[in-house]
Every structure is written in C-alpha cells, then in structure tokens.
Amino acid sequence: MAISTAKSHYFQSVKRKKKISQIIVTIVLLTGSIVILSPLWWMISTSLKSMTEVMHFPPTFYPKEIHLENYVDAIKAFPFFRYALNTLFITFFVVIGNVLCNTFVAYGFAKIQFRGKNLLFAIVLATMMIPPFLTMIPQYIIFTKLNWMNSYLPLIVPSFFGSAFFIFLLRQFFMGIPNDYVEAAKIDGANHFYIWWKIAVPMAKPAIATVAIFSFNGAWNDFVGPLLYVNDESLYTLQIGLATFKEQISVQWNYLMAASLLVITPVVLLFFAFQRYFIEGMDITAGRKI
C-alpha cells in the first residue's frame, strides 16, 4: 500500500513538472512571437491610420478609423507597377540562375568522382567566410569595365555563377540519393547530364524549393545592388522606389507603411505557398553529413 502510494505521488509529481514546463515553454514562445510580430502589426496599423492619428501622442495601438484609401494613394504616389515589373524581371532570372547552376554544380560535387574534389569543395565553402561588402568594390570595377552599368546585368549574371551556400545545401540533399540510381542509369547508357536532369532534379524538389525561396527573397528585397548599378529612374526596383518615395512625400508614414506592406506581400505569399517544401528541404539537408 505504501509503495503504491509512493508511486502515485511520484507520477503526479512528474506530471506536474511536465505541465509546468509546458506552460513555461508556451509563455516563452508566445512572448517571442509577440516581440517578432509586433513590428509587422505596427506596420499594418500605421498603414490604416490617418496622418493625424499617426503623429498623435501617445500612439494608438489600433486605428480609430480605417483608411483603406492609403493603399491606393501610396500606389499613385510613385510608379509602383513599373518598379514591381522591374523587380519581378530581375527576380525571375536570379531564381532561374540560382536553381539551375547551383543544382548542376552540387550534383557534380555529390555524385561525380574526380581528383581534388574535396579540396575544391572546401575552397567553395571557404568563400562563405568572405564578407559580401569586401567583394563589392572589385565587382563594381569589373562591371564598370564591362560597360554593364545602368543595366540589370550586374544583378542577374552573378546568379549564374553559383553560390557557396546553395551549392552546400543542394549537395547535402544529393548525397542522400542512393548511388544505385546513378549506377543503374549509367548501365542503361545515360550520361551525367541526363542523370542530373531526369533523376536528381526531380528527386530534389524540397531542396530546390528552398533555394528558390531564398533566391526570390534575396533578389526581391535587394537594395544595395540596384542602388549601385542602376541610375535610370525607369529601371528602378521597388526597394529603390520606396527610398525615393520616402523623400518625395516628406515621410507620410501611413503611405510608406502601406507601400512597404504591398512590397513584402509577394514574399510572404510565396513562403506560405511553398512552406511544406521549404521546411522539408531544410529538415532533410540539415540531417545529412558532409
């Protein structure tokens, strides 16, 4: 009887500790979510307020009156659709370049045996340690010599020369594909290009979706690249447009927040549309060994 009572107290104690730990974890996650999402909420709230309410002190958490016309006025305040088309053009080719080239190079590192492969891959990984701003001046000089200034070539062409992070990410996935598939295809007379296109690429959809999302996000939100290489106003992207928009209308914060919300909407929609592939790709590649 005494042993049974002791066991009952023990299990109740364990259950109580587990419940307390779950409550603590829930509180921590809720607090973190509120902290992370609060800037987004502030952006949405500001975009729906009048300018008088935006400047009111103390600030209001919710808009007293909803002004949906702020979005229309924000679009009319600068060439939104032209800049959106320019940004979409650059983003499309950057995504294509990153997906095709990095997938091809990663397959080579994962499935083709050649002398010095490990050393070459280590050098590729080492390039991730170089800060991007360190290569900015040499790149600027090269693109100037090539007479690529005031065009989209400096923004698009580098994506067709590979990215160390994407190569690493895709190589990890390809390493998980059994070599039996490759050997069986070779026996049937297939070369590596055929194996890459017909076998490896279809099996790597989650990892490729991850690369596509990262590429889209990077190209869509790029501010420094267009600022350096594009001078003609008709070639501006949305990010440059937002900066000039801020100067043109003397910081109308409600319009600026409305325009900013419209700019980030495609990125958010893309993430939710391919969320399953993105999480699956990150999970698979994180579990592989180099």
N, C-alpha and C positions, 0 to 999 in steps of 0.2 A: 504493500500500500504506500509506504514511504517512498519507495523507488519510483512508483507510478506518479506520485505527486511531484517528485523532483523532476521527472521527465517532462511533465506537463508544464511546470514553471520554466524549464529550460526552453521548450519550444515556443512558449508565449513570449519569453524574453527575446529569442531570435526573431520571431515575427514582429515584435515591437521595434526592434532595432532596424529591421528591413524596411518597415513602414516609415520610420523617422528618416532613414537615409533617402528613401524615395521622395519624401516631402522636401528635404533639403535640396536634392538634385532638381526637383521641379521648380523650386523657388529660384535657384541659381540660373536655370535655363530661361525662366520667364523674365528674370531681371536682365539677363544678357540679350534676350530678344527685344525687350523694350528699348534698351540702350542702342542696339543696332538699328532698329526700325524707326526710332524717334526722328532722325534727320529726314527720312522718307515721308513720314507723316507731316513734319513741319513744311516740307516742300509742297505736298498736296494741299494742306490747309492754307498756306500762303497763296497758292495759285488760284484759290477760290475766293479770296478776300478782295475788298476794295483797297485802294492805296491808302485811304484814310485809316482803315482798320489795321493795315499792315504797320503803319507808323504809330499806332496807338500804344501808350504805355500805362499800365502793364499790358504785355501782349496777350491776346486771347488764344486759347488752345484750339477752339473750334471757330469757323467763320460764322458771324452772326447772320450774314446774308450771303447766299451762294451766288457767285458771279461767274457763270459758265462762259460768258462772253469774253472773259480774259483770254481763253484759248484761241478764239477767233482773232482777237486783237493782236495777240502775240504772233500768230502766223502771218498776219498782214503787216506787222512791223518790220519784217525783213524777208528776203526771198527764201522762205522756208523750203518750199518744194524743190527749187533748183538746187539748193545746198543738200537736201535729202537725196536727190538723184545723184549728185556728185559723190556723196558719201557711199551710197549703195553701189555705184560703179567701182569705186576703189575696193570696197569690202568684198565684193563678189570675186574679183580677180585675186585678192590676197588669200581668200579662203581656198580658192581653186589651187593656187600655187602651193600653199602650205600643205594641203591634203595630198596632192599628187606627189610632190617632190619628197616630202618627209616620209611618206609611206614607202616610196621606192627605195630611198636610202636606208631606212630602218629595216626593210626586208633584206637588203644586202648584208647588213651587219648581223642579222639574226640567222639567216639560212644559207649564206654563201661563204665557203671557206677559202680564204686567201691569206698570203703571208703578210704579217703586220696588221692584221685586222684589229686585234685587241689594243695595240698601240695607237692606231688611227682613231679608234672609238674613244680611247682615253683623251686624246687631243681634242676631239669634238666635245666631250664632256667638259674639258678644262675651259673651253670658250665661254661656258656659262658663268665662269668666275669673273669675266671681264665686264665691268660696268658699262651699260649701253652708252652713257654720256661720254665715255672715253673714246669711243669709235665715231662719235658724231662729227667731229671736225674732219678726220680723214675721209669719211663718206661724203661730206659736203664738198670737199675739194675734188674728189673723184667725179661726183655727179656734175659739178660745175665744168670740169674738163670735158665731160661727155656731152655738154650742152643740153642737159636734161632739166635745167632749172625752169620753173614756171610750167611744169607738166606733172602728170601723175606717175611718170616712170620711176622716180626715186622712191615712191611709196609702194609700188606694185612689184617691180622687178626683184628686189631683195627676197621677197617671199618665195621665189622660185629657186633660191639657192640653199634652202634648208634652214632649220632652226634646231639648235642642240637639244633644247627641252623636248620638242615634239619628236625628234628622232629617238631620244631616250624613251619617251612614253610609248611610242609605237613598237620600238624594238622589244620592250618588255612584253608586249602582247604577242608579237610574232614568235618570241622564244617559247611561248606556251603551246604553239601549234605543233603537234607531233611531226617529227621528221619523216614518218612513214608516208604522210600525204605527199611530201615533196619527192621522196624516192619513188613512190608509185607513179607519180606524174612523169618523172624522168624516164622510167621504164617504158611508158607509153609514148615517149618521144617529145615531151613538152620541154621547152627551154625555160629559163628562169623568168623571163618577161611574161610568158604565158601563165606560169605558176603564180607569179605575183598578182596578175590581173584577175585570173579566173578562180584562184583558190584562196590566196592570202587576203586580198582586199575584201571579198565578201564575208570572210570569217572575222574580219577586224572592225565590223560596223560600230561597236561601242567605243573603241579607241579612236576611230576616225571621227565619230560624232563629237567626242571630247575635244579633239584637235580643231574641228570646225567651229565649235562654240568659242573656244579660246581665241581662235583667229578672228572670228566675227567681232567678238568683244574688243579685242585689241585694235582692229582696224577702224571700227565704228567710233570708238572713243579716242582715237589718236588725235592729239592736239599739237604736239611738238613737230611731227613730220610735216603736215600741211603748213604750219606756221613758217617752217624753214624754207620749203621748196616751192610754195605756191604764192604768187604775188597778185595775179589777176583775180579781181573780185568775182568774176563769173565762174572761177574754178574753186572757190571756197567750199569747205565742207561744213557740216552742221556745227562742229566744235568751234571752228573759227567764226562761224556766223553768230554763235552765242556770245562770243567775246566782243565782237563788233556791235551786236545787238545791245549789249550792256552799256556800251559807250554812247550809242545813238540816242537812247531814250532816257538818259540820265538816271539809270538804275531804278526802273519801275519794277520793284521786286516781284509783284504779283504776275506781271507779264513774263519776267525772266524765269520764275519758277514754273509757270505754265509751259513755256517753250522747253525748259530743261526736262520736264516730265514727258513731253511728247518725244524728245530725243532719246530718252532711255527706255521708252516703251518697247521698241523692237527687240532690244537686248533681253528684257525681262520675258517677253513672249517667247522668244527663241529658247531661252533656258527652260521654261516650263514645258514647251513642246517636246524638247529632247531630254528632259530631266532623267528619264529612265535610262537612256543610253549613256548620259553623262555620268551618272552615279555608278552604273555597271562598268563603264570604262575605267573610271578612277579606281574602283574596287579591284578589278582584275589586274590592272597594271601595278597597283600597289602591292599585290600579293606575290609578284614574280621576283625571282632573284636574277641579278645581273650575271 
